[in-house]
Amino acid sequence: MRKAGNRMRIAGQLIDAETGAHLWADRFEGALADMFDLQDHVASGVVGAIIPRLQDEEIKRARRKPTESLNAYDYYLRGLVKVRRWTKDANSEALQLFCKAIEFDPRLASAYGMAAWCYTQRKARGWMTEHVQERAEAIRLARKAVYLGADDPVALCMGGYALAFVAHEFDDAAAFMDRGLVVNPNLAQAWTLSGWLRVWRGEPELTLEHVAHAMRLSPFDNSSYGMQGALAYAHFLEGRYDVASSCADASMRDNPTFLLSICLSAASNALAGRLEPAQRSIARALECVPGLRVSNLNDLAPFRRAEDFATYAKGLRKAGLPE
């Protein structure tokens, strides 16, 4: 802590006591009169850094336990391992594990939320096979999550986002997700999903604000591709196609199969007049989902505002997406 005149600077580091590994560092500056706000910022930064580390250690502990001794929370943690692997098979395994957790504890709200999230991923990546049934199950799980999880930020945010992305219940989703952020304002993933919700609602400035907050809380997040993807869409909605394509490319470097970013790269490059990279992105998108068409594009990108969807579809048509 250092002081100069009426200004104060607080610098902090978070070190793993067992290994000496550097986990987090940041500094905070402000007027002495704002000292309590500075203390709050420091606390928020530390908590945001600690939470994912603790969860990772819990996951490692669960993986070491024999299958026969797993309880509901252990199944839930194993599901979290699978859901981070970005593949269709891993997603299916994660869904089974979350459902198993629900069997052990039918009131485990976060498991309902994560199961709904699995269906959301299936929809976003073109993995659904029984669309009507899977959509209905996603909505059922999401509603159960937000009903049981009034004080559970994971249940509120995952369930809320599923209601937006699958059921297009954007206003209810915003209410649930905002409540989740009040319960735990240090959950980086919740801020990222809130940013995506604002994309679909047509609120790009809020997207930029929420994703920037997520990045401050978790600068080395293993879901950074989602953060960059949301930024790409926000800039796209504002007509900043160069910045949008740059963010989409950053997202694709972290996750080459993330369909939303692949399509955004195609649309933004096409509307900026760069047809060659736009066409390459369309080819990659069709490798991921051969059945992707302009006619079913709303399954991928549920924009509430008709003008946002029209601009998106225009860019993808120009890039070569079949009707």
C-alpha positions in Angstrom: 0.0 0.0 0.0 1.5 3.4 -1.0 0.2 6.9 -0.5 1.1 10.2 -2.4 -0.8 13.3 -1.4 -4.5 12.4 -1.4 -4.0 9.4 -3.7 -3.6 5.8 -2.6 -2.3 2.7 -4.5 -3.0 -0.8 -3.3 -1.0 -3.7 -5.0 -1.9 -7.3 -4.4 -0.6 -10.7 -5.3 -2.1 -14.1 -4.7 0.5 -17.0 -4.3 -0.2 -20.7 -3.9 1.3 -21.4 -0.5 2.0 -25.0 -1.3 3.8 -24.5 -4.6 4.8 -20.9 -4.6 3.0 -20.5 -8.0 1.8 -17.0 -8.9 -2.0 -17.0 -9.3 -3.0 -13.4 -9.6 -1.8 -9.8 -9.3 -3.4 -6.5 -9.7 -3.2 -2.9 -8.5 -5.9 -0.5 -7.5 -5.7 3.3 -7.3 -8.0 6.1 -6.1 -8.4 9.0 -3.7 -8.1 8.5 0.0 -11.7 9.5 0.3 -12.6 6.3 -1.7 -10.5 4.0 0.5 -13.5 1.7 1.3 -14.3 1.3 -2.4 -10.7 0.4 -3.1 -10.9 -2.3 -0.4 -14.0 -3.7 -2.0 -12.3 -3.8 -5.4 -9.3 -5.6 -3.9 -11.6 -8.2 -2.2 -13.5 -8.7 -5.5 -10.3 -9.3 -7.4 -9.0 -11.8 -5.0 -12.3 -13.7 -4.7 -12.6 -13.8 -8.5 -9.1 -15.4 -8.8 -9.7 -17.9 -6.0 -13.1 -19.3 -7.0 -12.0 -21.1 -10.2 -8.8 -22.4 -8.5 -10.9 -23.9 -5.7 -13.2 -25.5 -8.2 -10.3 -27.0 -10.1 -9.0 -28.6 -6.9 -12.4 -30.0 -6.1 -12.6 -31.5 -9.5 -9.2 -33.1 -9.1 -10.3 -34.5 -5.7 -13.5 -36.0 -7.3 -11.6 -37.6 -10.1 -9.3 -39.4 -7.6 -12.3 -41.0 -5.9 -13.5 -44.5 -7.0 -16.8 -44.5 -8.9 -18.7 -46.4 -6.3 -18.2 -43.7 -3.7 -19.5 -40.8 -5.7 -22.2 -38.7 -4.3 -24.3 -36.1 -6.1 -21.7 -33.3 -5.8 -19.0 -35.6 -7.1 -21.1 -36.5 -10.2 -21.7 -32.8 -10.6 -17.9 -32.0 -10.5 -17.2 -34.8 -13.0 -19.8 -33.3 -15.3 -17.9 -30.0 -15.1 -14.7 -31.8 -16.3 -16.5 -33.2 -19.3 -18.4 -30.1 -20.3 -15.2 -28.2 -20.7 -13.9 -30.4 -23.5 -16.0 -28.9 -26.3 -16.8 -32.1 -28.1 -20.2 -33.7 -28.8 -19.3 -36.9 -27.0 -18.0 -35.1 -23.9 -21.1 -33.0 -23.8 -23.3 -36.1 -23.9 -21.2 -37.6 -21.1 -21.5 -34.4 -19.1 -25.3 -34.4 -19.5 -25.4 -38.0 -18.2 -23.3 -37.1 -15.2 -25.4 -34.0 -14.3 -28.6 -36.1 -14.6 -26.9 -38.7 -12.3 -26.2 -36.0 -9.8 -29.9 -35.0 -9.9 -30.9 -38.6 -9.3 -28.8 -38.5 -6.1 -30.1 -35.1 -5.1 -33.3 -33.9 -6.9 -32.8 -30.5 -5.3 -29.3 -29.8 -6.5 -30.2 -26.7 -8.5 -26.7 -26.2 -10.1 -26.9 -29.7 -11.6 -30.2 -28.7 -13.3 -28.6 -25.5 -14.6 -25.6 -27.3 -16.0 -27.8 -30.0 -17.6 -29.7 -27.2 -19.3 -26.4 -25.7 -20.3 -25.5 -29.0 -22.1 -28.6 -28.7 -24.2 -27.8 -25.1 -24.9 -24.4 -26.2 -26.2 -26.0 -28.9 -28.3 -28.3 -26.3 -29.9 -25.5 -23.8 -30.4 -23.1 -26.3 -32.0 -25.7 -28.1 -34.2 -25.5 -31.3 -32.2 -29.3 -31.7 -31.5 -30.9 -34.7 -33.3 -34.4 -34.6 -31.7 -35.0 -30.9 -31.8 -38.5 -30.8 -30.3 -37.8 -33.2 -27.5 -34.4 -31.8 -26.6 -35.6 -28.2 -26.7 -38.5 -29.1 -24.3 -36.1 -30.9 -22.0 -33.7 -28.0 -22.0 -36.5 -25.6 -21.0 -37.8 -28.0 -18.3 -34.3 -28.3 -16.7 -33.8 -24.5 -16.9 -37.0 -23.7 -15.2 -36.3 -26.3 -12.5 -32.9 -24.7 -12.0 -34.1 -21.2 -11.5 -37.0 -22.4 -9.3 -34.8 -24.4 -7.0 -31.8 -22.1 -7.1 -33.1 -18.8 -5.9 -29.7 -18.3 -4.1 -27.5 -20.4 -6.4 -25.7 -18.2 -9.0 -24.8 -21.1 -11.2 -28.4 -22.4 -11.4 -29.7 -18.9 -12.0 -27.2 -17.9 -14.7 -27.0 -21.3 -16.5 -30.8 -21.8 -16.3 -31.5 -18.2 -17.2 -29.2 -18.3 -20.2 -30.9 -21.5 -21.4 -34.2 -19.8 -21.2 -32.9 -17.0 -23.4 -31.0 -19.1 -26.0 -33.5 -22.0 -26.3 -36.9 -20.6 -25.3 -36.2 -17.0 -26.3 -37.5 -15.8 -23.0 -35.1 -12.9 -22.9 -36.7 -10.7 -20.2 -37.1 -13.6 -17.7 -33.6 -14.7 -18.5 -32.2 -11.2 -17.7 -34.1 -11.1 -14.4 -32.7 -14.5 -13.3 -29.2 -13.8 -14.4 -29.1 -10.4 -12.8 -30.2 -12.0 -9.6 -27.4 -14.6 -9.9 -24.9 -11.7 -10.3 -26.2 -10.1 -7.1 -25.8 -13.4 -5.2 -22.2 -13.8 -6.5 -20.8 -10.7 -8.3 -17.4 -12.4 -8.7 -18.5 -15.3 -11.0 -16.7 -14.6 -14.2 -18.6 -17.1 -16.3 -21.9 -15.5 -15.2 -20.7 -12.1 -16.4 -19.7 -13.7 -19.7 -23.1 -15.3 -20.2 -24.8 -12.1 -19.2 -22.8 -10.4 -22.0 -24.1 -13.0 -24.5 -27.6 -12.5 -23.3 -27.2 -8.8 -24.1 -26.0 -9.7 -27.6 -29.3 -11.5 -28.3 -31.3 -8.6 -26.7 -29.6 -6.1 -28.9 -27.6 -4.3 -26.1 -24.0 -4.3 -27.4 -22.7 -1.7 -25.0 -23.9 -3.8 -22.0 -22.2 -6.8 -23.6 -18.9 -4.9 -23.8 -19.3 -3.8 -20.2 -20.1 -7.2 -18.8 -17.5 -9.1 -20.7 -14.8 -6.6 -19.7 -15.8 -7.3 -16.1 -15.5 -11.0 -16.6 -12.0 -10.6 -18.1 -10.9 -8.5 -15.1 -12.2 -11.2 -12.7 -10.6 -14.1 -14.7 -7.9 -13.0 -17.1 -6.7 -16.6 -17.8 -10.1 -18.2 -18.0 -10.4 -21.5 -19.8 -13.5 -20.1 -21.5 -11.8 -17.0 -22.9 -13.1 -18.1 -26.4 -16.6 -17.3 -25.2 -15.5 -13.9 -23.9 -13.9 -13.0 -27.2 -16.9 -14.3 -29.1 -19.3 -12.1 -27.2 -17.0 -9.1 -27.8 -17.0 -10.0 -31.5 -20.8 -9.9 -31.7 -21.1 -6.7 -29.7 -18.7 -4.9 -32.1 -20.6 -6.5 -35.1 -23.9 -5.1 -33.9 -22.2 -1.7 -33.7 -21.0 -2.0 -37.3 -17.3 -2.2 -36.3 -16.6 -5.2 -38.6 -12.8 -5.0 -38.4 -12.7 -5.2 -34.6 -15.4 -7.8 -34.7 -13.4 -10.1 -37.1 -10.3 -9.6 -34.9 -12.2 -10.7 -31.8 -13.7 -13.6 -33.6 -10.3 -14.8 -34.8 -9.0 -14.6 -31.2 -12.0 -16.7 -30.1 -11.3 -19.3 -32.8 -7.7 -19.6 -31.8 -8.8 -20.7 -28.4 -11.6 -22.9 -29.6 -11.4 -23.7 -33.4 -14.8 -25.4 -33.4 -16.8 -22.6 -31.7 -19.5 -22.2 -34.4 -20.8 -18.8 -33.2 -17.4 -17.2 -33.7 -16.7 -19.0 -37.0 -20.0 -17.6 -38.4 -19.3 -14.1 -37.0 -15.8 -14.1 -38.6 -17.5 -15.0 -41.9 -20.2 -12.3 -41.6 -18.0 -9.5 -40.4 -15.3 -10.2 -43.1 -18.0 -10.4 -45.8 -19.6 -7.1 -44.8 -16.1 -5.5 -44.6 -15.5 -6.6 -48.2 -13.0 -9.3 -47.4 -14.6 -12.2 -49.2 -11.7 -14.7 -49.2 -11.4 -15.0 -45.4 -15.2 -14.9 -45.2 -15.5 -17.9 -47.5 -12.9 -19.8 -45.6 -14.9 -19.3 -42.4 -18.0 -20.5 -44.1 -16.2 -23.6 -45.3 -15.0 -24.2 -41.7 -18.6 -23.7 -40.4 -20.0 -26.2 -42.8 -17.3 -28.7 -41.8 -18.6 -28.4 -38.2 -22.3 -28.4 -39.1 -22.9 -29.6 -42.7 -26.6 -28.8 -42.4 -26.2 -25.1 -41.4 -28.2 -22.9 -43.7 -29.6 -19.3 -43.7 -33.1 -20.9 -43.2 -32.1 -22.5 -39.9 -29.8 -19.7 -38.7 -32.1 -18.6 -35.9 -31.3 -21.9 -34.2 -27.7 -20.7 -33.9 -28.2 -17.0 -33.3 -31.5 -16.0 -31.6 -31.4 -12.3 -32.1 -34.5 -10.6 -30.7 -34.2 -7.5 -33.0 -35.1 -8.3 -36.6 -32.6 -5.8 -37.9 -29.7 -7.5 -36.1 -30.7 -10.9 -37.5 -31.1 -9.4 -41.0 -27.6 -7.9 -40.9 -26.1 -11.2 -39.7 -27.9 -13.2 -42.4 -26.8 -10.7 -45.0 -23.2 -11.1 -44.1 -23.4 -14.9 -44.1 -25.2 -14.9 -47.4 -22.5 -12.7 -48.9 -19.9 -15.1 -47.4 -21.5 -18.0 -49.2 -23.8 -19.7 -46.7 -26.4 -21.7 -48.6 -30.1 -20.7 -48.3 
